[in-house]
Amino acid sequence: MKVNLFFQSGYARIFLAFVLVAVAGFLRIWPLHTLGSALAWLTFYPTVMIVAIYGGFFAGLLATLLSCLLVTFGWSLLVDQPFIKHPADWLGMSVFVLTSVMVSGVAEAMRRASAQALKALAEAKAANQAKNRFFSTMSHELRTPLNAILGFSGLMRNDPDLTNEQRQNLDIINRGGEHLLSLINDVLDMAKIEAGKIVLEIQPFDLGTLLRDIADMLGKRAEDKGLQLVLDQSSAFPRFIRGDKEKLRQVLVNLIGNAIKFTNHGSVTLRLGVVEEPLRLIIEIEDSGIGISEADQLRIFEPFTQLGAQSQKGTGLGLAIVLEYLKLMGGEISVKSTFGIGSLFRIVLPVQRAEESEVNASESSKGAIVGLAPGQPQYRMLIVEDQLENQLLLERLMTNAGFTVKVAKNGAEGIELFQSYQPHFIWMDKRMPQMDGIETTRRIRDLPGGKDVRIAAVTASAFAKQRDELLAAGMDDFVRKPYRPEELFDCLVRQLGVNFLHQENPQAGTELPISLASLSAVAVSLRHELSQALVLGNTTLLEQLIARIAQQDEELAKTLGRQVSDFNYLYILNALDAVNANNGEVKP
């Protein structure tokens, strides 16, 4: 690169031509002196080529001219006899000149192409950096108000004095915010995929709970359209696995959501199977919707592709993201569809089994946090945030959880409060005017006690590189906007080891024991059918049987339904076995 810069100077090119022609002439004195005047152009061809490559067309022509002058008039300095003695030698010079002009022309074309390529590369890098800055700024500017919308609507919805109409209005606000957030996330996810900044976050998780949550979330949407969302699960389907939970959730929500959107009657079926050695999940989403034509099947996974009038509500990135996520996880997806009849998307995804002990079992069973557990220190907390709505939201969440809280509206005020208040924990907004969160953190770390305080960034940045920058600047953790309360409290557990009191959750399966007396009152034939359906893992039949039990005992049906949703089939089978044993019945 430095050599090319040197030869951009015209004087340097002239100097190069003179020096290399002189070197070529010197080679005729030694070590090629034995050739005499034969093969006159042997040393000058490579000279012209080198000069042309580094100096361009005109430098090549200059080297050609100097070589001809040296051979014609300066031969006495090099050899004993002239190089040009016969007419044929003049022909040789003509060939040399013609060849040198052609070589110089090709070298000039190569130099220009190389310069254009370097320029294009520099422009591409600049454009990519500009795009990343744009997405980073857009991420912050959109996520920050969304954080306030979703956070405060969630807080207001928990007010027991709300009327049903007010609660419905808040639900509409919340759904609109969630929809806008999903559109933003689609665009940002695609940008991260294109930039190669998507990474897998492998961890053990409860696949059963994930599927239940998705079914609960999308089942209402299907019900509103008069559709059935059917779960057809193999009994061998694993409950606890290792994988990227959030990416799998996004894949399934996208595919099932599309199936519901494009189906106007009938049902949407989520079929779950498994293949062993190596362990692979087989997930099928089948619908009775409008179907996809053969031509459209070839392009549905392309970015910004939208099919049909209903698809104009989205970004057209959903299936492109699904495909890229599955590739990243080592999986694959295929589609079969008949236009006007329906579609079937099939996923094959390699995973690893996990033990129940690896999974935080309390994740899905704990209720809302209502305060600090007894015996906890009186933690002092500082919030450094320039947006008023985000200050209020964070302050209210932390105060309600039992923390002593102070708020700074900018980085300078945050440094002053740190010195006088000496907090145990700081929520630090990354993007603030005058002094951003990164600089504020660096200055706090240099102060007395600054290395002991825990600092977590609250950021709307979507790129892993930016998160790494936060951690490198001295922050201990980060939470991305818009956050959910449990994400904040999980961060506090990680950083401070805090123990919280949780609101009891009466819907958790483990807290709803099956009454053997109630179960024994169910008809023997119905209990036998229930047992058989559990063994087969036939979720459709289980739903029908529980509906029949609800006609007799609604509370028992509710308990069984929750256990089935939690995939606690063995728990129900053990209860059935106990009833059969007490009644002296033969197990089916």
GIFENVEN-V45101 format. One record per pair of residues at least 24 apart in sequence whose C-alpha atoms are under 7 Angstrom apart, sorted by the first residue. I is the first residue (numbers start at 1). J is the second residue. D is the distance in whole Angstrom. If there is no record, write none. Layout:
i={I,I}
j={J,J}
d={D,D}
//
This chain:
i={7,7,13,13,14,16,17,17,17,17,20,21,21,21,21,25,28,29,29,36,37,37,37,37,40,48,49,49,52,52,53,56,56,56,56,57,57,57,57,60,61,61,64,64,135,136,136,139,139,139,140,140,143,143,143,144,144,144,146,146,147,147,147,148,148,148,149,150,150,151,152,183,186,186,188,190,192,197,197,200,201,202,202,202,203,203,203,204,204,204,204,204,204,204,205,205,205,205,205,206,206,206,206,207,207,207,208,208,208,209,212,212,214,222,225,226,227,227,227,228,228,228,229,229,229,230,230,230,230,231,231,231,231,231,232,232,232,232,232,232,233,233,233,233,233,233,234,234,234,235,235,235,236,237,237,237,240,240,240,240,241,241,241,241,242,242,242,242,243,247,251,254,256,259,262,262,263,263,263,263,264,279,279,279,280,280,280,280,281,281,281,282,282,282,283,283,283,284,284,284,284,285,285,285,286,286,286,287,287,287,288,288,288,289,289,289,289,290,290,290,290,291,291,291,291,291,291,291,292,292,292,292,293,293,365,365,366,366,367,367,367,367,368,368,369,369,369,369,369,370,370,370,370,371,371,371,371,371,372,372,372,372,372,373,373,373,378,379,379,379,380,380,380,380,380,381,381,381,381,381,381,382,382,382,382,382,382,383,383,383,383,383,384,384,384,384,384,384,384,384,385,385,385,385,386,386,411,411,411,411,415,415,423,424,424,425,425,425,426,426,426,427,427,427,427,428,428,428,428,429,429,429,430,430,430,438,438,441,441,442,442,454,509,509,509,512,514,516,516,518,520,528,531,534}
j={54,55,55,59,59,51,51,59,62,63,47,47,63,66,67,78,78,78,79,79,79,81,82,83,83,100,103,104,104,107,107,104,107,108,111,104,105,107,108,104,101,104,97,100,188,461,462,460,461,462,460,461,460,481,482,460,481,482,177,482,481,482,483,389,390,393,177,174,177,393,393,315,317,318,462,321,463,463,464,244,244,242,243,244,242,243,244,240,241,242,243,354,358,359,240,241,242,245,359,239,240,241,359,239,240,241,239,566,567,566,565,566,253,260,264,265,265,266,267,266,267,268,267,268,269,268,269,270,540,269,270,271,539,540,270,271,272,538,539,540,271,272,273,537,538,539,272,273,537,535,536,537,274,272,273,274,353,354,355,356,351,352,353,354,351,352,353,354,351,325,322,318,285,287,289,290,287,288,289,290,289,350,351,352,348,349,350,351,348,349,350,347,348,349,346,347,348,344,345,346,347,344,345,346,343,344,345,342,343,344,341,342,343,340,341,342,343,339,340,341,342,337,338,339,340,341,342,343,337,338,339,343,338,339,505,508,502,505,502,503,504,505,502,503,401,500,501,502,503,401,501,502,503,400,401,402,500,501,401,402,499,500,501,499,500,501,403,403,404,424,404,405,423,424,425,405,406,423,424,425,426,406,407,423,425,426,427,407,408,426,427,428,408,409,410,411,414,427,428,429,409,410,428,429,410,432,435,436,437,440,440,444,453,453,454,453,454,455,454,455,456,455,456,457,458,455,456,457,458,457,458,459,457,458,459,470,473,474,475,473,474,495,562,563,566,559,559,575,579,556,579,588,573,569}
d={7,6,5,6,6,7,6,6,7,5,6,6,6,7,6,7,6,5,7,6,6,6,6,5,6,6,6,7,5,6,5,7,6,5,7,5,6,7,5,5,6,7,7,6,7,6,7,6,6,7,5,6,6,6,6,7,7,7,6,6,6,4,7,6,6,7,7,6,6,7,7,7,6,7,7,7,7,7,6,6,5,6,5,5,5,6,6,7,6,4,6,6,6,6,6,6,6,7,5,6,5,7,7,5,6,7,5,6,6,6,6,7,7,6,7,7,6,6,5,7,5,6,6,5,6,6,5,6,7,6,5,6,6,7,6,5,6,6,6,7,6,5,6,6,7,6,6,5,6,7,6,5,7,7,6,6,6,5,6,6,7,6,4,5,6,5,6,6,6,7,5,6,7,6,5,6,7,6,4,6,6,6,6,7,6,5,4,6,6,5,6,6,5,7,6,5,7,7,6,4,6,6,5,7,6,4,6,5,6,7,6,4,7,7,6,5,7,6,5,6,6,6,5,4,5,6,4,5,6,6,5,7,7,5,7,5,6,6,5,5,6,5,5,5,7,6,6,4,6,6,6,6,6,7,4,5,6,5,6,6,6,4,6,5,5,5,7,6,6,6,5,6,5,5,7,5,6,5,6,5,6,5,6,6,6,5,6,5,6,6,5,6,5,6,6,7,6,6,5,6,5,6,7,5,5,6,5,6,7,5,7,6,7,5,6,6,5,6,6,5,6,6,5,6,6,7,6,5,6,6,5,6,6,6,6,7,6,7,7,6,7,7,6,5,7,6,7,7,6,7,6,6,6,6}
//
